[in-house]
Amino acid sequence: MTEKTMTIREMCEAYDVTPRTLRFYEAKELLFPIRDGQKRLFTKRDRARLKLILRGKRFGFSLEEIRQLLDLYHVGDQQVTQLTKTYEVGRERLADMERQREELTEAIEDLKDQLAWGEKMIASMRAKQEAAE
């Protein structure tokens, strides 16, 4: 591995992704490796973009949202626009995640209640069965 570029294998090892993932992101024009014959060489810029892509995916951003945010890097205002938009999208995503967590917490409590009811019903039915024997 050189200081400036990494091979596809080195990228896979460093970022725990598959070659297919890297080729997919390249096809979606999220990464732009240097082509040297059949080899793909990933630059420091590609590595930074991949980190942001993986973080965005982890937070539930769509690839289109990630692409739009990455493309704002070149606006020419020292990334103010990119950071501002990323912050706004992040706040929206956080609100969605918190709403989902609340819904999930409520569903878990409902399921626990139903399981407790089921447990009581089963115990009651078994007790009646044993009494009849």
C-alpha positions as CSV (number, residue, x, y, z in Angstrom):
1,M,0.0,0.0,0.0
2,T,1.4,3.4,-0.9
3,E,0.7,6.6,0.9
4,K,-1.3,8.0,-2.0
5,T,-3.3,5.1,-3.3
6,M,-4.8,1.8,-2.2
7,T,-5.7,-1.3,-4.2
8,I,-9.2,-2.7,-4.1
9,R,-8.0,-5.5,-1.8
10,E,-6.4,-3.0,0.6
11,M,-9.6,-0.9,0.6
12,C,-11.7,-4.0,1.3
13,E,-9.5,-5.0,4.2
14,A,-9.2,-1.4,5.6
15,Y,-13.0,-0.7,5.5
16,D,-14.5,-4.2,5.8
17,V,-16.3,-4.0,2.5
18,T,-16.4,-6.3,-0.5
19,P,-14.9,-5.7,-4.0
20,R,-18.5,-5.8,-5.2
21,T,-19.4,-2.9,-2.9
22,L,-16.6,-0.8,-4.1
23,R,-17.4,-1.5,-7.8
24,F,-21.1,-0.7,-7.0
25,Y,-20.1,2.7,-5.5
26,E,-17.9,3.3,-8.5
27,A,-20.8,2.5,-10.9
28,K,-23.0,4.9,-8.9
29,E,-20.4,7.6,-9.3
30,L,-19.8,7.9,-5.6
31,L,-16.1,6.8,-5.9
32,F,-13.7,7.6,-8.6
33,P,-10.6,5.3,-8.5
34,I,-7.8,5.7,-10.9
35,R,-7.8,3.0,-13.5
36,D,-4.4,1.4,-14.2
37,G,-5.3,-1.3,-16.8
38,Q,-7.5,-3.7,-14.9
39,K,-6.4,-2.3,-11.5
40,R,-8.4,0.3,-9.5
41,L,-6.3,2.6,-7.3
42,F,-8.2,4.5,-4.7
43,T,-6.9,7.9,-3.6
44,K,-7.1,9.7,-0.2
45,R,-10.2,11.4,-1.6
46,D,-11.8,8.1,-2.4
47,R,-11.0,6.8,1.1
48,A,-12.6,9.9,2.7
49,R,-15.6,9.6,0.5
50,L,-16.0,5.9,1.4
51,K,-15.9,6.7,5.1
52,L,-18.7,9.2,4.6
53,I,-20.7,6.8,2.4
54,L,-20.4,4.0,5.1
55,R,-21.3,6.5,7.9
56,G,-24.3,7.8,5.9
57,K,-25.5,4.2,5.2
58,R,-25.2,3.4,8.9
59,F,-27.3,6.4,9.7
60,G,-29.9,5.3,7.2
61,F,-29.3,7.9,4.5
62,S,-30.1,6.8,0.9
63,L,-27.3,6.6,-1.6
64,E,-29.0,9.5,-3.5
65,E,-28.8,11.7,-0.3
66,I,-25.2,10.7,0.2
67,R,-24.4,11.6,-3.4
68,Q,-26.0,14.9,-3.2
69,L,-24.2,15.7,0.1
70,L,-20.8,14.6,-1.4
71,D,-21.4,16.7,-4.5
72,L,-21.8,19.8,-2.4
73,Y,-18.1,19.6,-1.6
74,H,-17.2,21.4,-4.8
75,V,-19.5,24.4,-4.3
76,G,-16.5,26.5,-3.5
77,D,-17.5,28.0,-0.1
78,Q,-15.1,26.0,2.1
79,Q,-17.8,23.3,2.6
80,V,-20.2,25.6,4.4
81,T,-23.0,24.6,2.1
82,Q,-22.1,20.9,2.4
83,L,-21.9,21.0,6.2
84,T,-25.1,23.0,6.5
85,K,-27.1,20.6,4.3
86,T,-25.5,17.5,6.0
87,Y,-26.5,18.9,9.4
88,E,-30.1,19.5,8.2
89,V,-30.4,16.0,6.7
90,G,-28.8,14.6,9.8
91,R,-31.3,16.4,12.1
92,E,-34.2,15.0,10.0
93,R,-32.8,11.5,10.1
94,L,-32.3,11.7,13.9
95,A,-35.9,12.7,14.3
96,D,-37.0,9.8,12.1
97,M,-34.8,7.4,14.1
98,E,-36.2,8.7,17.4
99,R,-39.7,8.3,16.1
100,Q,-38.9,4.7,15.0
101,R,-37.4,4.0,18.4
102,E,-40.6,5.2,20.2
103,E,-42.7,3.1,17.9
104,L,-40.5,0.1,18.5
105,T,-40.5,0.6,22.3
106,E,-44.3,0.7,22.2
107,A,-44.5,-2.5,20.0
108,I,-42.2,-4.3,22.4
109,E,-44.3,-3.4,25.4
110,D,-47.5,-4.5,23.6
111,L,-45.9,-7.8,22.6
112,K,-44.7,-8.3,26.2
113,D,-48.3,-7.7,27.4
114,Q,-49.6,-10.2,24.9
115,L,-47.0,-12.8,25.9
116,A,-47.9,-12.3,29.6
117,W,-51.6,-12.8,28.8
118,G,-50.7,-15.9,26.7
119,E,-48.6,-17.3,29.5
120,K,-51.5,-16.9,32.0
121,M,-54.0,-18.4,29.6
122,I,-51.8,-21.4,29.0
123,A,-51.2,-21.9,32.7
124,S,-55.0,-21.6,33.3
125,M,-55.8,-24.2,30.6
126,R,-53.2,-26.6,31.9
127,A,-54.5,-26.2,35.5
128,K,-58.0,-27.0,34.2
129,Q,-56.7,-30.0,32.3
130,E,-54.9,-31.4,35.3
131,A,-57.9,-30.9,37.5
132,A,-60.1,-32.9,35.1
133,E,-57.7,-35.8,35.0
